[in-house]
């Protein structure tokens, strides 16, 4: 008997595996999939911004719909100031011990390359993040620095986040797919609706499909973050957040 499939996307709070480093994370998508016997397709990937979260999720769902419509979708939106651009000539350097990019999301949900393997193909998506500034010898640091020095601002980040949420919602509702959304922090879903450039987009979003409590703040308050000043939830944090927020939300909407 076939099982319903759960397709998810997000940043490191959503990531469940990193094959190139032989690591697995029992994050909320895996917690949910295991408990409810769901097949899991997860596009969660560290340092990913909302444009890539939307892009990978819509791609993954569109591919799945060619075979079946028996699915649930979950999205945990990331930091609003994380962005991405497509480079036609960038290659992933071989010297890195983490799959830093460029990311070819079309090929696979996750970066399966060994950390010492260089891309043979040219081009891919490069994530821009304020946190990337702390990565020593990051090969795209000049592009990252230029973006945050010259172009990044809060209003633009809020606008693009809302556009990506709206794009994703419209796609999922067009295909009558059950879905839920949340934010990895409270700030992920914090918008200045006094700004008319933001307010009109905000009012187009169906907020009933959202879990309003950010995962980071709740886990921090409950002492459920990982040790050694790691700002990511522990496995117990993922388990309890799933039980106390995701499951009740899905039950209230009769999705599970």
Residue, then its C-alpha position, 0 to 999 in steps of 0.5 A: x500500500x502506498x503512503x502519503x508523501x510529505x514534501x518540505x522545504x526550508x533552511x537548516x532548521x528543516x534539513x534532515x540529511x547531508x550525504x556528502x558529510x554522512x550526517x543525518x538530522x532528525x528534524x521536524x520533517x523526519x519527526x512528522x514523517x516517521x510518526x505518521x508513516x509518510x514518505x519524505x522528500x525534503x529540500x531543506x538546506x542550510x543558509x537557504x533564503x526564501x526565494x530558494x525555499x519557494x523555488x525548490x518546493x514548487x519544483x519538487x511538488x510539480x515533479x511529484x504531481x506528474x505521478x501522484x497527488x497524494x501529498x502534504x506540503x510543509x514550509x518553514x520560511x527562513x531569514x528575510x535578509x537571505x537572498x540568492x542569485x544564479x551564476x552562469x559560470x560559477x563552480x563549486x570549489x573542491x577545497x571546501x569541507x561543506x557543500x557551500x555552492x553553487x547549488x544545482x537544485x534541479x538535480x537533487x533536493x540536497x547536495x550529495x557531492x563529497x566535500x572534496x569534489x568539484x562540480x563538473x558543470x558550470x553554473x548554479x544558485x549561490x546563497x547570500x547570507x550575512x552569516x556567510x561573512x564568518x566563513x573563512x575563504x568563502x569563494x563568493x565573499x566579494x559578491x556577498x559583501x557587495x550585496x549587503x553593502x550596496x543593495x540589501x535593506x529590510x523593506x526589500x527583504x520583506x517584499x521578496x519574502x511576501x512575494x515568495x510566500x504568495x507565489x508558493x501559496x498560489x501554486x499549492x492552492x491552484x493544485x488543491x494541495x494541503x499545506x502548512x507554513x511557519x517561520x524558523x524565527x518569529x522575525x521570519x514572519x514579522x512585516x511592517x504593514x505600515x509601509x504600503x509597499x508591504x501591506x498590499x502583499x501582506x493582505x494577499x496571504x492566507x495566514x490561516x495556513x500558518x503556525x505563528x510561533x517561531x521555532x527558534x524562540x520557542x526552543x530557546x525559551x524551553x531550553x531545547x537548543x543544541x549545546x555549545x551556543x548552537x542556535x539550532x534546535x536539539x532533536x528533542x526540540x524538533x520533537x516537541x515543536x512538532x508535537x506541540x505546534x505542527x501536529x495540533x495545527x494539522x489536526x485542527x485542519x483535518x490534514x492528518 
